[in-house]
């Protein structure tokens, strides 16, 4: 399904035609830029806001080409194959991007004026392994880590951990005291494992490359097995509680809110979108420390997965497209677009967005230990569901840590063969 | 008393020994546990006392070092030399700055320069820390510069500008030259070199210069803010050394020891204090205790509970241990307050608490500096491990002792007791054996139940024999016995059981079914509620009362039967009284009227007609009563003989058709299929059954109604038997459902406005039912008021073994035409004639029959027989016959099939050319009988109805009749018929009169049966036996009121030739005479 305009723009277009009929439509300077992306992404309020601002300010138009989320990758790559490459392309920096022949199709933005305004995290996310900035990150940003009930911890005379060893001690003390240390939603949540794997591959890019070239496997990386063993041990010690295999997405909020669990590995915006906070504890009772999964002694945070606006370097309207990005990267414009949105900064000059106090308070720690989302985005054949399935077998006692890692490998290789994609 | 004492003595002794052993054990354990616990906690206190002292010494050492370094810095600044030499002596000892407080024994330090483990052997043998007065820190010797001077902070080896602003490269970094960076740095900065040397020796992780504005600087020049737990003022203003926890930039915590020093400046950074830091892990190592299996945890805390450091492997996660105890332990608020108070007052103490599943022993001692407390937490079971081991050993020893003592003291008593018990048990076994034998041989079941649990304590083994249930099943669940009850399940409510007074009983009568044989037996269940050994028990005895019950039952039945018989007799008399009096009343009444109106012929005829009707009703009532009486007395037997079903149906038709016709009813006799025609059974009883049903149908069906009588044969289950179904269906007044329930009871008549007008005895259906039962059949009724009734009778008859051979004339008939508008009848005829080989053509109207006959004639294939239904739509059978005769002549026999009396049309039919009549329903045997004369060329006189006319005329009868009135009536009747008679008043006289008569004098003897002197049977036998020439041939007919089949058979057995029932029916007399006279003639 190809929608020519997002619904939110229909009114704008109507106003445009009513007020400028016979004007710019016939203006030879009037430019129409095509932008392609997922329908749900393009309908975000800050996206429609920046489009609106741009069209109003420049007099140019944006032809928005959107595809259903579940059809996007197939439909968009088909468009690229048939030469219908849009002027602007909205995509996450993940392995699916390899379908679109990045080096041949997109403009590197290392020298753009707005680059210095990007936060380190957002810039790192949009940069490829050669150090090229692939696009403008224009998206909600969040930080994933270990969110813990500070009020509860304080009431127990306990401190957050600053190392893996301390974290383990903290979990055991909590368990000994009768608390469930970690809410581990094993039933239907899959993201926890990528947090643990991020340091392994973000800190060792050569491992990532070797893995993606199928030269090595997870089993060849001791840290992966260490992580699996830690998860198995944690479950065995009761750190995830007794019925974590039946704990799912819908249970996280009540468990954290009631004090039924003290910590969980999640992202900050979850507290503003899904945490009810109508139980014993509210969002103000929580704080952030790194995720410890036995892969980084000092712990790790995962930066947000950001949508990038990329420019077709072969477009006849390259300058206009780059101008559009500059428009978006202007403080005045992005602050208007993100006004009141709960997100971390993508731009240093962002002031109107709402930042979580939990993240603000942990800024120094985040700065020291944040890593770009690597495992889920950069490992070819990585599937969060597959990894969770392998860990499911581990946690149900069907296999051991080494077996779990072998399963992860099997799934990864199978998926990568299915994708039949290699890095360009 | 003696016996009682002897029984209880062993028990008493055993209890005494046991109690003594327990008391000794408890006392011993209490003593041992207290002693061992005290020793354990004392050991704990001693160990951590040593740790505490060592830790205090460690603090003091660090502060002493810092103070001495401050002195050096101060001296160096004062001397202006500005250069320091390394403090590390080649032998690993530091130089002594003349401060005795720093004169530590070198053995307190590890050989690698790390902080010594306080549990290792660096401690003195007395457990105390080494003497700090030793000369280990003698800094004034070789540890100073090679030139023997104190390193000078203003030495030119500092930055060229002397400001000290040059940053110190990391000790590990290397310059691009071959000389290590640190060596270069040390060469350039003697202070740095000195501190590095000290660091290598003492093992601290970092050295800091501290300014009064809370800024610290490392040797490398990195500056940062240091909080020192908010104790800056103490350090700077009060000039007190301190120890504090500090979180450094990596997020890790370190322990900082700081000491005020005279103001100095290093690399342009003015400082008033200096500090060293240790990582938590290093500090933890210094406090770790190898004892207690490594499960002891040690903390250094402030007096408010804030944790400075802990020995927790992995790191410290405790912020405030007091808060933790409050939240996680089972300590009460009061205990926590006392703990806080102890800590604030610097008091040592020991307490126990529980955290989660673990019991902890918490020991706290003041460190002696800055209100720090050394707190250790050790799991209770670890402390008590030794005690538990001793406890186990002690228990084992005690058990052995107890067993030995017990064996020696109690053994002989037990042996004696056992012997007595054995005897007692044997006696019990004998008793039980005897009881089992007894119970096995009586028909009473014994059972003992626990009142609370209802579990079976005892169940006698004869249960299985008497009730047919497995013994174990009943023992497992007593309800199994209850389920054997004949009426389902016996459950005696608990309240009923509990209501039985103690030591009393109550009984219930129950009927049980033997589960294997199905035999029903009566038991009296007597339940005793007893108290046995303080427990309430129910002792239950199930006594077999079957014989008694059966006797009672028989008596009851006899009583009931007697009452019933009496009631029946009363009812019978009542009914009979009514039913007999009613017609009698009419007879008497009309007789009176007859006398009065004798001169009025019309009235006379009317009264006579009514008297006759009442008489007939009275007669039928008497017949029925007698019949019923005979049946009910069981004296009725069947007179089984071969008979013809067609003949039976023909007779029925003859008898009943006029009745139906009189009420303008249609009576259809319909035979379905081809039932067996020759049967063996009691024709008379069958006739009686069917007449009863059909006459009832006629009687209870209004004028113009329809009655259908259908006969069919059910599928054969045996070649020897035929089971026939007779269905009598009418659309009469019907019966209510209620009445149908007792329609077959004697004297049952439905009371309604319609039935009241219809005469009946109410015995007909009862007789019918009894006869059907007697013949082994079934009778069913379906009826609805206003709709009609359907009676169905099914009876089995024996089939004759041999069929009669086919007569020769059957071969002459191979083609036959049948015309009937009812296609079913055509099909039935084809079915019945199937075996005869006759080719039957069927048509359904008269015209078609004519056409078929004519066509066959023209083809010269005339039918051998033409069978025409009389009543057909369009052209009836007679007309069709006429036309056929006109076309084909008189050669082909034409028969008319009719269910009607053909007397009215006979003449017309003959004229039309009809050869013979056949009654409906069609039967093959009747057909062949009918056509036989036609083929014999012997034209039968069709006027068969006149055979009996004039048969009586001129006859002379010998009448044996003792009743004068009856004799007179008979004489008159015979006279009316033109016959004469001679009377004999008894059997003997009749014999004599016959013997004395001339041959041919008498035509027939009418013999009463019950007569004085000689009865009719005997008289007959003597007549037959006499020498009279006609003794064997003279027809003798019984003339009696005994009308049962047995009476008929008895008459025939006696030699009589016939039987006429009284009162005399002249039609019957004529028929009998005609038949017998014909036979007599044939015999001749």
Interface residues (C-beta under 8 A of the other chain):
Chain A: X154 X155 X156 X157 X158 X159 X161 X162 X163 X165 X166 X168 X169 X170 X173 X176 X177 X178 X298 X364 X365 X368
Chain B: X250 X251 X252 X253 X305 X307 X312 X313 X314 X315 X316 X317 X318 X319 X320 X321 X322 X323 X324 X325 X326 X327 X328 X355 X356 X357 X358
